[in-house]
Amino acid sequence: MKPLFRLCTALAVLLSTFHLSAVAQEGVTHSGRPTGQPPYPLTDYRELPNPVTPDPALWHEVGGVRVGWGSTDVRYAKERPAEGLSQKTLTLTAWRGERVSAQAVVSTPRDLRGVRFRVGELTSPKGGRITADHIFTGFVRYVMTDELNKDGRGGCGYRPDNSLFDSTLVADPIDHLTLSLAMDAQTSQACWIRVWVPSGMAAGRYTGTVRVEDADGLLGELPLAVEVLDRELPQPRDWKFHLDLWQNPYAVARYHRVEPWSEEHIAALRPYMELYRDAGGKSVTASIMHKPWNGQTHDYFESMVTWVKRVDGTWYFDYAIFDKWVEMMFSLGIDKQINCYSMVPWKLTYRYFDQATNSMRDFSSAPGEELYDKVWGEMLTSFAEHLKQKGWFEKTLISMDERPEEVMQRTLHIIRKADPGFKISLAGVLHESLADELDDYCVSLNMKFKKEEIEKRRAEGRVTTFYTSCTEPRPNTFTFCPPAECEWMGWYAARERLDGYLRWALNSWVLEPLLDSRFHTWAAGDTYLIYPGGRTSVRFERLMEGAQAWEKVRILREEYTRKGNKSALKRLEKVLSAFDETTLVERSAAEVIRVARREVNRR
Amino acid sequence: MKPLFRLCTALAVLLSTFHLSAVAQEGVTHSGRPTGQPPYPLTDYRELPNPVTPDPALWHEVGGVRVGWGSTDVRYAKERPAEGLSQKTLTLTAWRGERVSAQAVVSTPRDLRGVRFRVGELTSPKGGRITADHIFTGFVRYVMTDELNKDGRGGCGYRPDNSLFDSTLVADPIDHLTLSLAMDAQTSQACWIRVWVPSGMAAGRYTGTVRVEDADGLLGELPLAVEVLDRELPQPRDWKFHLDLWQNPYAVARYHRVEPWSEEHIAALRPYMELYRDAGGKSVTASIMHKPWNGQTHDYFESMVTWVKRVDGTWYFDYAIFDKWVEMMFSLGIDKQINCYSMVPWKLTYRYFDQATNSMRDFSSAPGEELYDKVWGEMLTSFAEHLKQKGWFEKTLISMDERPEEVMQRTLHIIRKADPGFKISLAGVLHESLADELDDYCVSLNMKFKKEEIEKRRAEGRVTTFYTSCTEPRPNTFTFCPPAECEWMGWYAARERLDGYLRWALNSWVLEPLLDSRFHTWAAGDTYLIYPGGRTSVRFERLMEGAQAWEKVRILREEYTRKGNKSALKRLEKVLSAFDETTLVERSAAEVIRVARREVNRR
């Protein structure tokens, strides 16, 4: 049978290749540039050509293939030889249950085929083992990015013409699906290595080796050590850090070419939502009306609540999609709360299925107007009833973002009228008059809650967080930002005693997010942190590490307070005080984090 | 109070005029020609300018204002003096319960203001009275028409450029809403007078006078007599003539500017459907899917059944609109049957509300394909259940029109599978193999059922009818056709022993149906028989008279057969034998009808 089997396989490969080239159109990036490959790659893909040519002078100095440990603070440029690599043992310090990461880098003056990084298990002298299934590796691939606005003041605004911005490849997506990679001469390639120390681990030093190979054999060996401290970080779902990254299931449906809310869609969503869960994601983003943000993302948010105006003029609301989404998220363990957008969308227009005309229709009305108050009143009454039936009422928040205070007061009135028990959230400006009304209040980085107010809210079971958006030049999470700025968010929240961090886009992908992170508004990468194929990123990993830092600070504060260890508390607060966004021009996030990490990792 | 009241009225008129001119845009006809008035007039309106100029020579002979009886067979030209008018007593012969009609005409060489026709009650020497509420009058207004195709072979085909056809004003809409009319010099104007003889009336001669006046006084008096025979015509709802004129409620919603299926829409529909009922209309036209005829009319038929694909993939069908429509029609007495279009629409595409994507979607599938058979199977099963709940199952027909036999056989299979009891109708080609399957079978004029086959079907409770469409040059019901051809349909059905007549369009109005009956396909008037404002027409009145003729023939045949009066039967069949469409070039419909009327109106 064997020859026949082989022949069939070869034929199948041939046919599938033919099929692919015959039917698949070529993809294009958001700006209309052909990608040279079928659209929406999930597994193998080719990066866009590098707009920057390698400098021969720099590569002239590089004798052979360079292999070594780099820094997770650095995005190694594709066209440059990596500087400052070390071949010495890299020692990472971790709590039990913590994830720690490293970057190993290859810079090659010549073409390489089949480059791969192999990490074996880490062992301790006492026979302890961190097995390979706790060690994650992925190539740090290159994606097209741009830069801040020309005046250096953030990344907001319309960018219809990408050529006005400096476009470069930047190391961000972490590709765990590609097992080996060909490297062109005069390029660098990093590998992200993350060790998730098991909870039950004995403290001590665990050592192992990273083997860097190409098709012809070994390129280098890098010794790795993880120093496990006798401290325990809880599992992400038990973290108290409140991470709220808005999920866009519609982008996943489009990229995976599946029908929204089909079983295929649910299956495609899971890996992305697991990334969010493992980073400590707490909120489920639910769109309860059509286009809450007026379709500002490439894939707009459709309503998860079905709005129907019956021919007799009555309204009917169906929650089948909402339920499917929430149940899927809850089943993954993302079950703290559901944030529902939005009663006050950016465009006060509401789409519904109109039975009489058998068509989709919109009505426009503002809070305080009769039509608005009537329809939303009915919707909220029906919604409250449904949520109570599902046992979700206590976890659900009617969510608003960035609206004038007067509008919000009117909206609150309607919500309270429909059900006084509804919880409410706001991501927007700090209005002291609203603080007692909002169960989840998120203000931008530059607005400062009083610490006593935050503590009071926490004691009442209310959540207080901050967000960054396109506004901040630094810290931020654009694809070109220094990776440490993502981690900085958690440290800053710890310093301010805030409960957590919010960013408006976990995965509101652009057209070809693996290839080009630029969009027609905002600086590149503003709209997503994770990549197709369930790929994480340098940004997302460091953001998660910030969440870990916040948890560690919380645990240490509790312990020091409990034990009355005032000097330790003082030391801790001192390093935290460096997390002040106004100093980020002079002192890099990486620098202040290095100091702070040392403090929370004291034995 | 009086002066104040007057002032207010004047102001109100001023304001309403201002309001009208300020907000109302000018209407345009289907071909984009401005109508010189607000769109969609319901009460007063101005006809389009006459493309034909009066011939001064003809008018020179007309001394003063000419007033007299005309013929209901003639469409009097607006720009010509009416010929052959009579001032003598016009005697109409009627059965009890019958409607009989006349035209009085004014031709004026000079401008006239406030022209009106007043008909008093008709009285008999024995003191019997036909009171004024049984006498209907209306101006026969002028509407733009075109003509047959240039080769004289019917009126089918696309007519994007109206200028290729001779466009003239033609007398057709009967305007009972305008009480008096100004007439320009050198124009003619007819008035339609219809007497509906009450059922209980004593036989005998009833006489009265039609006074023709203008603002300055009497223009003429015309003596009118109705000779009531001692025979009874039943009320229209008891007629056995099966009249099926497809109703388009969507055209009424658009013209009246009301939301489809609102109470305002239902109220607007009633007068039109009463016209249909009073002409003996038997079938309710129901569209059970989106665009059964691929939107061929100016106002396409939307689905009266709401098709919903739920997010879990199951189908849901809602009948609220269907029920509202059927209940309204049944409440008017149009309750013999419901014809449901269409499982095999002209474009095999089906629109539904897709919950998953919150949008309207279409699927395309043909009978015999898995998707088609599955979805229609579910729809029909649900529909049958609903119809049985409503007690309508026995009256409902799944209706098809003009499809290949093989497709219909496949479709029948699906219907039978969903519910073997479903009744089925077809308007299309005569397939002998289908005759036993079809409860309502309508074939085009040129196809001839065997008389025995029709009798057999009738004995089984099945209906057999014929239709005309754009195909026939004569007889037909275009706005330019000789009025008698509309009546001819009933006589022909009587001759062929058919149960009735079908035309595909009662009121699929063009953009401005009162002004311009031309459309971008087919000869003018093909798409409607009645006019906005609940206005009847010369065509519609004569069509109704054909239905009366059919009923009268049916009654006489029954009586003669019962009484064994063979010579009378022979005489009757002899006059009926003249209703052969192939002779209509030589002998006008008016001529053969004149003879036939005499026969059925023998004392």
Chai-1 contact restraints between the chains, C-beta under 6 A:
chainA,res_idxA,chainB,res_idxB,connection_type,confidence,min_distance_angstrom,max_distance_angstrom,comment,restraint_id
A,P260,B,A356,contact,1.0,0.0,6.0,A-B,restraint_1
A,P260,B,T357,contact,1.0,0.0,6.0,A-B,restraint_2
A,W261,B,V311,contact,1.0,0.0,6.0,A-B,restraint_3
A,W261,B,A356,contact,1.0,0.0,6.0,A-B,restraint_4
A,E302,B,N358,contact,1.0,0.0,6.0,A-B,restraint_5
A,S303,B,N358,contact,1.0,0.0,6.0,A-B,restraint_6
A,T306,B,Q355,contact,1.0,0.0,6.0,A-B,restraint_7
A,V311,B,W261,contact,1.0,0.0,6.0,A-B,restraint_8
A,V311,B,A320,contact,1.0,0.0,6.0,A-B,restraint_9
A,V311,B,I321,contact,1.0,0.0,6.0,A-B,restraint_10
A,A320,B,V311,contact,1.0,0.0,6.0,A-B,restraint_11
A,I321,B,V311,contact,1.0,0.0,6.0,A-B,restraint_12
A,F353,B,F353,contact,1.0,0.0,6.0,A-B,restraint_13
A,Q355,B,T306,contact,1.0,0.0,6.0,A-B,restraint_14
A,A356,B,P260,contact,1.0,0.0,6.0,A-B,restraint_15
A,A356,B,W261,contact,1.0,0.0,6.0,A-B,restraint_16
A,T357,B,P260,contact,1.0,0.0,6.0,A-B,restraint_17
A,N358,B,E302,contact,1.0,0.0,6.0,A-B,restraint_18
A,N358,B,S303,contact,1.0,0.0,6.0,A-B,restraint_19
A,M360,B,M360,contact,1.0,0.0,6.0,A-B,restraint_20
